[in-house]
């Protein structure tokens, strides 16, 4: 689908112009994706692209999923989850693809990336009525570093922008994680990059009974995220009494879920399982369309 840039909403963090958001959304043709700026900080504007269901009804609240791209917190593009976003919009959800700060473009660290992810979810909740978002049915998703962001919004209690309205939760109600970075501890991923604060940003070290329902997809040949890390994450979730489903795939490496050298095999498999998971939460109805 062709993307339409509706407007650039320039505001400082914590000072969102709700009327501007409302005016833009009401004027938009929701048959096409809508792009809004959800955050401006240090002269950097961060956008999210919103895909509405094909049979959109303006008085209805929709379960919503927000995708964060991968790229090691160094780079990446919101195009990564375009197929998944379009699919879920066709199934009746609102699907959002969010930009965030990365090292190559903004000279930032993973800590700023997590703060942006939390800001994006908080934006959806703050403007839930205007955006037709169901505020209690928000799913965070992503791949690799983007999967880390989704898991961090779910588990890590700090790292919010200090001048945002923290009374509005940035925690998703469920997570869908594609070969995610779970563990930033001494034996985990890029611990040296996280520094002394690594425990604060490591999802695996912040799991509690309040962790939202989670589904995880990982290739057994992933050279960055060992299977043992994912199994340990699931074990911690199980121990805490939180729901966690783990799907492991033979002959699949990092980024396998969108890698079409496999003729789309793993894209189809993971999207079907994602669909069934969201259906189990009553966010979707009917059978998968793949």
Backbone torsions as a table, in degrees:
resi	resn	phi	psi	omega
1	UNK	NA	142.5	179.0
2	UNK	-70.4	133.0	-179.8
3	UNK	-88.0	135.0	178.2
4	UNK	-112.3	125.1	175.2
5	UNK	-87.5	105.2	-175.1
6	UNK	-76.9	-45.3	-177.0
7	UNK	-170.7	164.1	172.0
8	UNK	-110.2	109.4	179.7
9	UNK	-91.9	101.6	-176.3
10	UNK	-91.1	118.4	178.4
11	UNK	-152.2	158.4	175.0
12	UNK	-85.3	157.2	-178.7
13	UNK	-57.6	131.4	178.0
14	UNK	86.9	0.7	-178.0
15	UNK	-130.9	54.3	-176.3
16	UNK	-73.8	135.4	176.8
17	UNK	-85.8	93.4	-174.8
18	UNK	-61.2	-36.3	-179.0
19	UNK	-65.6	-37.1	178.2
20	UNK	-65.2	-42.6	177.4
21	UNK	-59.8	-46.8	-179.1
22	UNK	-60.8	-44.4	-178.3
23	UNK	-62.7	-42.6	-178.6
24	UNK	-67.4	-44.7	-178.5
25	UNK	-65.3	-42.0	-179.2
26	UNK	-66.5	-29.8	-178.4
27	UNK	-85.6	-12.9	-172.7
28	UNK	-79.4	148.3	171.1
29	UNK	-87.8	105.4	-172.4
30	UNK	-77.3	7.7	172.5
31	UNK	-77.1	-12.5	177.3
32	UNK	-122.4	152.1	178.1
33	UNK	-60.3	146.7	-179.6
34	UNK	-114.4	133.0	177.8
35	UNK	-111.6	125.6	178.2
36	UNK	-123.5	151.6	170.2
37	UNK	-87.7	117.8	-177.8
38	UNK	-94.4	-13.0	-175.6
39	UNK	-161.8	135.7	171.1
40	UNK	-126.7	124.2	-177.6
41	UNK	-146.5	132.8	-178.8
42	UNK	53.4	41.5	179.2
43	UNK	69.7	5.3	178.1
44	UNK	-98.2	125.0	176.5
45	UNK	-99.7	130.7	-178.8
46	UNK	-113.6	128.1	-175.3
47	UNK	-105.2	157.4	166.3
48	UNK	-130.3	141.4	177.5
49	UNK	-107.0	127.2	-173.2
50	UNK	-110.3	123.3	176.4
51	UNK	-103.6	120.1	-179.9
52	UNK	-95.1	154.2	178.2
53	UNK	-58.5	152.2	-177.0
54	UNK	-63.0	-35.4	179.8
55	UNK	-105.7	52.9	-175.7
56	UNK	-61.9	136.6	174.8
57	UNK	-122.1	125.1	-168.6
58	UNK	-70.1	-15.6	179.1
59	UNK	-97.5	2.5	-176.0
60	UNK	-99.7	144.9	172.4
61	UNK	-97.6	132.3	-174.5
62	UNK	-112.9	139.3	166.7
63	UNK	-55.4	143.3	-171.2
64	UNK	-133.4	137.9	175.3
65	UNK	-120.1	136.2	178.3
66	UNK	-117.6	128.1	-176.8
67	UNK	-104.5	137.3	174.3
68	UNK	-118.0	124.7	-177.0
69	UNK	-70.0	160.5	175.4
70	UNK	-94.3	173.0	179.8
71	UNK	148.1	22.0	174.8
72	UNK	66.2	22.9	-174.4
73	UNK	62.3	11.8	-178.0
74	UNK	-104.4	-34.3	-176.5
75	UNK	-160.3	-153.1	-179.8
76	UNK	113.6	172.3	-175.7
77	UNK	-145.1	148.7	179.4
78	UNK	-68.3	-8.7	177.8
79	UNK	-69.0	-17.7	-172.3
80	UNK	-55.7	-43.2	-175.5
81	UNK	-103.7	22.5	177.0
82	UNK	-57.7	-46.1	-179.3
83	UNK	-61.4	-41.8	-179.9
84	UNK	-66.8	-39.2	179.9
85	UNK	-64.1	-45.4	-179.8
86	UNK	-64.7	-38.6	179.2
87	UNK	-63.1	-48.8	-176.5
88	UNK	-68.6	-32.2	173.8
89	UNK	-63.7	-37.7	178.0
90	UNK	-67.4	-21.5	-179.9
91	UNK	-92.5	-4.9	174.5
92	UNK	110.5	10.6	175.3
93	UNK	-103.7	160.4	163.5
94	UNK	-84.9	131.8	179.9
95	UNK	-122.1	131.5	-174.1
96	UNK	-122.7	136.6	173.3
97	UNK	-116.7	118.5	-171.7
98	UNK	-111.1	136.0	171.0
99	UNK	-81.6	159.7	174.4
100	UNK	-156.4	165.5	-177.0
101	UNK	-72.0	138.1	178.4
102	UNK	-135.1	163.5	-173.3
103	UNK	-60.8	-45.7	-173.3
104	UNK	-65.3	-32.6	-176.5
105	UNK	-100.7	-25.2	-171.9
106	UNK	-129.1	-1.1	179.5
107	UNK	58.6	39.1	-176.5
108	UNK	-109.7	177.0	179.9
109	UNK	-111.6	172.7	175.9
110	UNK	-58.6	-24.4	-179.2
111	UNK	-64.9	-41.0	176.5
112	UNK	-67.3	-35.0	178.4
113	UNK	-61.7	-44.4	178.6
114	UNK	-64.2	-43.0	179.1
115	UNK	-58.4	-39.7	179.4
116	UNK	-66.6	-41.8	178.8
117	UNK	-60.7	-41.2	178.4
118	UNK	-66.5	-38.1	177.4
119	UNK	-62.3	-39.4	-178.3
120	UNK	-64.7	-43.8	178.8
121	UNK	-67.3	-40.4	178.4
122	UNK	-63.0	-37.9	176.8
123	UNK	-60.1	-44.7	179.8
124	UNK	-61.6	-40.9	-180.0
125	UNK	-71.7	-41.8	-178.1
126	UNK	-61.2	-36.7	-177.5
127	UNK	-108.6	26.5	-174.8
128	UNK	-56.4	-44.1	-178.0
129	UNK	-63.5	-44.6	-179.2
130	UNK	-67.7	-38.7	-176.2
131	UNK	-85.6	-5.2	-176.2
132	UNK	67.3	27.4	178.9
133	UNK	-88.5	135.2	171.8
134	UNK	-80.3	111.9	-171.9
135	UNK	-67.9	-15.0	179.3
136	UNK	-104.6	11.0	178.7
137	UNK	-136.5	58.4	178.6
138	UNK	-108.4	125.9	-179.0
139	UNK	-109.2	132.7	174.0
140	UNK	-102.6	134.8	-177.9
141	UNK	-142.1	160.3	177.0
142	UNK	174.6	170.4	-179.8
143	UNK	-120.4	137.3	177.2
144	UNK	58.4	-117.4	177.3
145	UNK	-62.9	-32.6	175.2
146	UNK	-67.4	-33.1	173.5
147	UNK	-66.4	-36.2	174.6
148	UNK	-60.5	-44.5	179.9
149	UNK	-60.3	-44.4	179.4
150	UNK	-61.9	-44.8	179.8
151	UNK	-67.0	-35.0	179.4
152	UNK	-68.5	-39.7	177.2
153	UNK	-63.3	-29.9	-178.4
154	UNK	-78.8	-33.6	-168.8
155	UNK	-117.8	-34.4	-172.3
156	UNK	-86.1	118.7	-170.7
157	UNK	-79.7	-11.2	-178.1
158	UNK	-111.9	-157.1	175.9
159	UNK	74.1	16.6	173.6
160	UNK	-77.1	155.7	169.7
161	UNK	-63.9	129.5	-172.1
162	UNK	-64.7	-25.4	-176.8
163	UNK	-100.7	14.1	173.5
164	UNK	-85.0	164.8	176.8
165	UNK	-79.5	96.9	-175.3
166	UNK	-73.9	-5.0	174.5
167	UNK	-73.3	-16.4	174.7
168	UNK	-93.5	117.9	-174.2
169	UNK	-67.1	140.9	173.9
170	UNK	-105.4	11.7	-177.5
171	UNK	-91.6	127.7	178.6
172	UNK	-73.6	164.6	178.4
173	UNK	-91.1	-9.8	176.4
174	UNK	-164.6	161.5	176.4
175	UNK	-134.5	144.4	175.1
176	UNK	-124.2	112.9	-167.8
177	UNK	-118.8	124.4	179.1
178	UNK	-106.3	121.2	-173.8
179	UNK	26.5	61.7	-173.1
180	UNK	-81.3	154.5	167.3
181	UNK	-80.6	114.5	-178.0
182	UNK	-99.0	-41.5	-163.4
183	UNK	-119.6	117.1	176.4
184	UNK	-110.6	20.5	178.8
185	UNK	-74.2	-176.0	-177.9
186	UNK	-54.8	-30.8	178.8
187	UNK	-103.8	9.8	-176.5
188	UNK	-102.0	-156.6	-171.6
189	UNK	-87.6	122.4	174.7
190	UNK	49.8	45.8	178.8
191	UNK	-58.2	-38.2	-178.3
192	UNK	-64.5	-30.0	179.5
193	UNK	-71.8	-30.4	-178.4
194	UNK	-77.5	-23.2	177.0
195	UNK	72.6	-157.6	-174.7
196	UNK	-67.4	-18.7	-178.4
197	UNK	-91.2	15.5	-171.6
198	UNK	-54.8	-36.2	-177.6
199	UNK	-64.1	-30.2	-178.4
200	UNK	-67.4	-28.6	-173.1
201	UNK	-108.5	-1.5	-175.9
202	UNK	-92.2	108.8	-177.7
203	UNK	-56.2	-39.0	-177.4
204	UNK	-64.1	-21.2	-177.9
205	UNK	-99.2	10.9	-178.7
206	UNK	-132.4	19.7	-178.2
207	UNK	-73.8	133.5	175.3
208	UNK	-134.0	178.7	178.2
209	UNK	-64.7	-18.5	-179.8
210	UNK	-86.7	3.7	178.3
211	UNK	-60.6	134.3	-177.2
212	UNK	-72.7	160.1	176.3
213	UNK	-53.8	139.0	-171.4
214	UNK	-138.3	142.1	169.6
215	UNK	-124.7	139.4	-174.6
216	UNK	-127.4	135.6	176.1
217	UNK	-120.2	129.3	-178.1
218	UNK	-147.3	138.2	174.0
219	UNK	-83.5	140.0	-178.3
220	UNK	-69.5	-16.7	179.0
221	UNK	-102.7	19.3	179.9
222	UNK	-65.9	121.8	-176.6
223	UNK	-85.4	-7.4	-179.8
224	UNK	-107.0	-38.4	-177.4
225	UNK	-116.1	100.1	179.7
226	UNK	-63.6	149.2	177.4
227	UNK	-56.6	-37.1	-178.5
228	UNK	-59.7	-33.1	179.2
229	UNK	-66.1	-44.3	179.3
230	UNK	-66.9	-40.2	178.9
231	UNK	-65.4	-36.5	177.9
232	UNK	-67.2	-39.1	178.1
233	UNK	-61.7	-46.6	178.8
234	UNK	-61.8	-40.7	179.6
235	UNK	-61.3	-40.3	178.4
236	UNK	-67.4	-39.2	177.1
237	UNK	-64.0	-44.7	178.6
238	UNK	-60.6	-43.7	-179.2
239	UNK	-63.1	-34.9	179.9
240	UNK	-78.7	-10.6	-178.2
241	UNK	84.4	20.2	179.7
242	UNK	-102.3	144.0	-178.1
243	UNK	-73.3	130.8	176.1
244	UNK	-148.8	120.9	175.7
245	UNK	-107.0	133.3	-178.5
246	UNK	-121.4	125.0	177.6
247	UNK	-116.5	122.2	-179.9
248	UNK	-111.8	140.8	-173.7
249	UNK	-124.0	127.9	177.8
250	UNK	-66.5	148.2	173.9
251	UNK	56.0	34.1	-179.9
252	UNK	-125.7	131.3	-179.8
253	UNK	-102.5	-164.0	-178.2
254	UNK	-68.5	137.2	-179.2
255	UNK	75.4	15.9	-174.2
256	UNK	-60.8	-28.2	-170.5
257	UNK	-67.2	-20.1	177.9
258	UNK	-122.6	13.0	-173.8
259	UNK	-89.6	108.7	-173.4
260	UNK	-83.5	7.3	169.4
261	UNK	-68.7	-15.2	175.1
262	UNK	-94.1	16.3	179.9
263	UNK	58.9	30.8	177.4
264	UNK	76.5	5.5	-176.8
265	UNK	-55.7	-51.0	-173.8
266	UNK	-77.4	-27.2	172.2
267	UNK	-59.0	-48.6	-178.7
268	UNK	-63.5	-45.7	-178.6
269	UNK	-62.1	-45.8	-177.1
270	UNK	-71.3	-37.4	179.0
271	UNK	-66.8	-37.5	177.8
272	UNK	-63.8	-43.6	179.4
273	UNK	-67.5	-38.4	175.9
274	UNK	-60.5	-43.9	179.4
275	UNK	-59.2	-47.4	-178.5
276	UNK	-64.8	-38.0	177.5
277	UNK	-62.8	-47.4	-179.9
278	UNK	-67.4	-32.8	175.1
279	UNK	-65.2	-38.8	179.4
280	UNK	-64.5	-25.6	177.4
281	UNK	-87.6	-1.5	-176.8
282	UNK	68.3	29.4	174.5
283	UNK	-91.6	-23.0	177.3
284	UNK	-128.5	158.6	175.1
285	UNK	-127.0	158.9	176.9
286	UNK	80.3	-172.1	-177.1
287	UNK	-97.0	153.2	176.4
288	UNK	-54.4	147.9	-176.5
289	UNK	-100.4	13.5	174.9
290	UNK	-102.7	NA	NA
